[in-house]
């Protein structure tokens, strides 16, 4: 966890439509106070606002102490993977995305269309698993292509997958879209998201 620094007491600015690609805000009521966490993806930074004023800031991943627990924030290259209040007794609660954020739009879409929500979630998992199956042999081929490694292992490995350029490009674009979908819904799994986590 990064070191938490004191905030500058500035007020929390409202979300603007053009900020959805680089900023997000989540919040909740806890212990008689309003806590909002602003994440600036390009700066790799999280800022805590207590009752509307900036009280702390930290690089990601962040852990902000609050009465009776802490707020945990973590991100990937493609979005957030954790935004939770964790109480001292181990109880957890997810913070709610603010209006105007991409995460709020995605949550409302899922609430209005639960069947679509399930298909998007399953599709993202499927795309990432296919990408992982293709990427792991390619990585093994790349690593064993290094002369020192090949000598150590007694030869190099050749990937069984030789995808045409259009198929490879399509899979890459679909993988990015799937990773963004997982980030918008704060879903993350060490295996399913392994292919995308290499960039983190």
C-alpha positions in Angstrom: 0.0 0.0 0.0 1.1 3.5 -0.8 1.7 6.2 1.9 -1.4 8.2 2.7 -0.8 12.0 2.6 -2.9 14.8 4.0 -5.4 16.4 1.6 -5.5 20.0 0.7 -9.1 20.6 1.9 -10.4 21.5 -1.5 -14.0 20.7 -2.3 -15.0 17.7 -4.4 -15.6 18.8 -8.0 -18.6 17.4 -9.8 -18.1 14.9 -12.6 -18.1 16.2 -16.1 -19.0 14.1 -19.1 -15.6 14.4 -20.7 -13.8 13.1 -17.6 -15.2 9.5 -17.7 -12.0 8.3 -19.4 -9.6 9.4 -16.7 -11.6 10.1 -13.5 -14.1 8.3 -11.3 -15.8 9.0 -8.0 -17.4 6.6 -5.5 -18.9 7.3 -2.2 -20.9 6.1 0.9 -22.2 7.2 4.2 -20.3 5.8 7.2 -20.1 6.6 10.9 -22.0 9.9 10.5 -19.9 11.2 7.6 -20.0 11.2 3.9 -16.9 9.6 2.3 -16.1 10.0 -1.4 -13.1 8.6 -3.2 -11.9 10.2 -6.4 -9.7 8.2 -8.6 -7.5 9.9 -11.2 -6.4 7.1 -13.5 -3.8 9.0 -15.5 -2.1 10.2 -12.2 -2.5 6.7 -10.6 -3.9 8.5 -7.5 -6.8 8.3 -5.2 -8.2 11.2 -3.1 -10.4 10.9 -0.1 -13.1 13.5 0.6 -14.7 13.6 4.0 -18.0 15.5 4.0 -17.1 17.0 0.6 -13.6 18.2 1.5 -10.3 16.6 0.5 -8.9 14.9 3.6 -6.3 12.5 2.2 -4.6 11.4 -0.9 -2.5 8.4 -1.9 -1.0 6.6 -4.9 -2.7 3.4 -5.9 -3.4 1.0 -4.4 -4.6 3.0 -1.5 -5.9 2.2 2.0 -7.5 5.2 3.8 -8.2 4.8 7.5 -11.8 5.7 8.6 -13.6 5.2 11.9 -13.9 1.5 12.5 -12.1 0.4 9.4 -10.5 1.5 6.1 -11.4 2.3 2.5 -9.5 0.1 0.1 -9.0 1.2 -3.5 -7.2 -0.7 -6.3 -7.1 -0.3 -10.0 -5.9 -2.1 -13.1 -4.9 -0.7 -16.5 -8.5 -0.9 -17.6 -10.4 0.4 -14.6 -11.1 -0.3 -10.9 -10.9 -3.7 -9.2 -11.6 -2.7 -5.6 -13.5 0.2 -4.0 -14.6 -1.2 -0.6 -15.2 -0.2 3.0 -13.6 -2.9 5.2 -14.6 -2.8 8.8 -12.3 -4.0 11.6 -14.6 -7.1 12.1 -14.0 -8.1 8.5 -17.4 -6.9 7.1 -17.1 -5.2 3.7 -19.3 -2.9 1.7 -18.9 -1.6 -1.8 -18.9 2.1 -2.4 -21.5 3.4 -4.9 -20.3 5.1 -8.1 -21.3 8.8 -8.4 -23.6 10.1 -11.1 -21.9 10.9 -14.3 -19.3 8.2 -14.0 -18.9 5.3 -16.4 -19.2 2.9 -13.6 -22.6 4.4 -12.6 -23.8 4.2 -16.2 -22.8 0.5 -16.3 -24.5 -0.3 -13.0 -27.7 1.4 -14.1 -27.6 -0.6 -17.4 -27.3 -3.8 -15.4 -30.1 -2.8 -13.1 -32.5 -2.0 -16.0 -31.5 -5.0 -18.1 -30.3 -7.9 -15.9 -30.3 -10.4 -18.7 -28.0 -8.2 -20.8 -25.9 -7.6 -17.7 -25.4 -11.4 -17.4 -24.5 -11.8 -21.0 -22.0 -9.0 -21.0 -20.3 -10.4 -17.9 -20.2 -13.9 -19.4 -19.0 -12.7 -22.7 -16.2 -10.7 -21.1 -15.0 -13.8 -19.2 -15.1 -15.9 -22.4 -13.1 -13.4 -24.4 -10.5 -13.1 -21.7 -10.1 -16.8 -21.3 -9.7 -17.3 -25.1 -7.1 -14.5 -25.0 -5.3 -16.2 -22.2 -5.3 -19.6 -24.0 -3.7 -17.9 -27.0 -1.4 -15.5 -25.1 0.3 -18.1 -22.8 1.8 -20.2 -25.5 2.9 -17.1 -27.4 4.6 -15.9 -24.2 6.3 -19.3 -23.7 7.5 -19.1 -27.3 8.9 -15.6 -26.8 10.7 -16.5 -23.6 12.1 -19.8 -24.8 13.3 -18.0 -28.0 15.9 -16.3 -25.8 19.1 -18.2 -26.4 20.1 -18.6 -22.7 16.6 -19.9 -21.8 16.6 -22.3 -24.8 20.0 -23.7 -23.8 18.8 -24.1 -20.2 15.6 -25.9 -21.3 17.2 -27.9 -24.1 15.2 -26.2 -26.9 12.6 -23.6 -27.6 8.8 -23.9 -27.6 6.6 -23.2 -30.7 3.1 -21.9 -30.1 0.4 -24.1 -31.7 -1.5 -20.9 -32.5 -0.6 -18.9 -35.6 -3.5 -16.5 -35.9 -4.0 -14.4 -39.1 -3.5 -10.7 -38.5 -7.2 -9.8 -38.7 -8.1 -12.5 -36.2 -5.3 -11.4 -33.8 -6.4 -7.8 -34.1 -10.1 -8.7 -33.5 -9.1 -10.7 -30.4 -7.0 -7.8 -29.1 -9.8 -5.3 -29.5 -12.3 -7.7 -28.0 -9.9 -8.3 -25.1 -9.6 -4.6 -24.3 -13.4 -4.2 -24.4 -13.8 -7.2 -22.1 -11.2 -5.8 -19.7 -13.0 -2.4 -19.6 -16.3 -4.2 -19.0 -14.7 -6.0 -16.0 -13.2 -2.7 -14.8 -16.6 -0.9 -14.9 -18.2 -3.6 -12.8 -15.2 -4.0 -10.4 -14.8 -7.6 -11.3 -11.3 -9.1 -11.1 -10.0 -12.7 -10.8 -6.3 -13.6 -10.7 -6.7 -16.2 -13.5 -9.5 -14.7 -15.7 -7.8 -11.3 -15.8 -4.2 -12.6 -15.9 -3.7 -11.6 -19.5 -4.7 -8.0 -18.8 -2.9 -7.8 -15.4 0.5 -8.1 -17.1 0.2 -4.4 -18.0 -0.4 -3.3 -14.4 
